[in-house]
Amino acid sequence: MSHDYRDLIRIFNHTFYSDYNTKLELGDDEPIYLPADKEVGYHRIIFAHGYYASAMHEIAHWCVAGPERRLLEDFGYWYEPDGRTEAVQAEFEKVEIRPQAYEWILSMSAGFPFTVSCDNLNGDFEPDRLAFMHKVHAEVGKIFEQGLPLRVKMLSDALRSDYQIAELDYAMFAVK
């Protein structure tokens, strides 16, 4: 199955622009979320280099952010760049569990492969990707138990319709 970032832009913008005044846009460098301002009258989720996975990840962060955070650049979150210590990496992973769980659900909704990201390629230690994946997987289970949040469900439904993917079930999210 082919996954073109332009399709994801079309699906996202069709699903959310009218109700949330938010568009997904291609960027050149680092991803960023920019709220509407005097120059641009809508909120922008800008993803990096045309990477489908980057767009999915940034969308997932948008799905986590509440109304107040969606009025702040990058949702007001801190970001510690690559090269984190073990302690900082542990904090990073705590706040990444929910967005990466949403990203996994949305990726499956599009038939797109998901891989957890520890995002610490130049750190002074090797993060335990498998342990992190298990935490994200457990979060996916909690989300399925509680029901998908509205924006995740809206996009999941739109993606599944466009990519002709059957209804999702937690059993589909196997850890390998």
N, C-alpha and C positions, 0 to 999 in steps of 0.2 A: 504494500500500500504506500502510495506517495504522500508525503506531508510537506506541503509548501506553506511557508510562513504567511503568504498572501491570503491563503484560505483561512488561516487562523485569524488574521486581521479582519477579514470580511465577516466571519462568524461572530467574533467578539463584538465588533462595532454594531452589527445588526442586532445583537442580543442586548447590548447595554447602553448604547449612545443615547437613545431617547429617554430612558428612565433614570440613568445615572450620569449623564453628561460626560461620559468617559470614552476615550478612544485608545485603542492599541496602535502603536506606531513603531516603525522600524527606526533604529538608531545606528550610529556608526561605532560607538565605543562602549563605555560602561552603561549598563541599564540604569534607569532612574524613573521615579514617579514624580510627575510635576502637576500640582493642582492648577486649576484655572486661575488666570491672573488678568491684568489689564491688557496684555498683548494677545493672549490666547484664551478664548472664552470657554474652553472645555478642559477637563482633566486628561492627562496623557500618561499612559503606561508605555514607556519607551524601552524596547528590548535590544539586545546587542547583535550586530552583524548578520541579521537575518536568520539566526539560529532558532529553530522551532522550539527547542528545549528551553532556551533563554526566555522566549515569550511565555511559555507555560509557567516557568518559575515566577516571573514577574506578575503574571495574572494571579497566581496562587497567593502571593503577598497581598495583592489588592483584595482578594476574597477574604483574607484574614482581617484586614484593616476595617475598623468601624468608621462611622460617619465623621467623627472628629479627626481621626488620623488621616482620612482621605483628603483633608484640607491642608495637610502638611507635606512639604517636599520629602520624598522617600518615606512618607508616613511618620516622620519624626523618629524613625528607628536609628540606632547606632549601627555602624558597620565597622568591624575591625578587619583590615585588609589581610590578604594572604600573608602567611608567615607568623600565624598566631602561636602562642605558647599553649601547652596542654590545658592549663586552667582557663584561658580565654577561649580555646576551642570548645571546652565543655559548656561554657556559657552560650557560645554561638550555636551549638547543636541543640541546646534546650529551646531556644527561640525559633529554630528551624524545623522542629518536628511537625508542628501543625501546618505550616506552608508546604512542606514537602509531602505531607499526607494529602493535602488538596491537589498538589501537582500530580501525584500518583493517580488519584481518582480521575482528574481531567485528562491525563495522558492515556489512561485506559479507555476513557470515553471516546478518544480519537483513534484508538488502535495504535498509539505511538509508544515506543519503548521508554520506560522510566528507569532511571538510575539515581540513587541517592547521591547527593553532593555534599562532601565534607568541606569542600572549598578551601583547602589549606595545603596547596601543593608545595609551598616553600617553607613550611613550619619546621621546627626543630625536632619533631617527632612524627610518627605515622599514625594518623587517626584510625580508630577501629571502625571501618566502614560497615562491617557486618553487624556489629552491636548497634550502630546508629540505624541501619536499615531495619533491624528488629524493632527499635523504638518507633520508627515511622510506621511500620507495618501494624503495630499495636494501636497506634493513633488512627489509622485507617479503620480498624475494627471498631473503635469507639465511635467514630463518625457514622459508620453504617448502623450501629446500634441506636444512636440518637437521631438519625435522619440527616440527610445532606442539608447544610445551610442553604438558604435561598439562592444566593449568587452562584454557588458551586453547582447546585441542582440545575439552575437555568442554563449554565454553560455546558454542563454534562449532557443535558437533554439536547441542546443545539448541536454539540459535537457528535453525539451518537446518531442523531438524525442525518447530519451531513455525511458522516463517514460510514453510515449503515452498520452501527455496532449495536448488538443486542443489549438488553437491560443489564446493568452491572450487578454483581453479587460479590460479597466479600470473599467467597471461596475462590474467585478469580485472581485474587491478589496473593499469589503464592510467593514465599521467600525462597530463593534458590541460592 
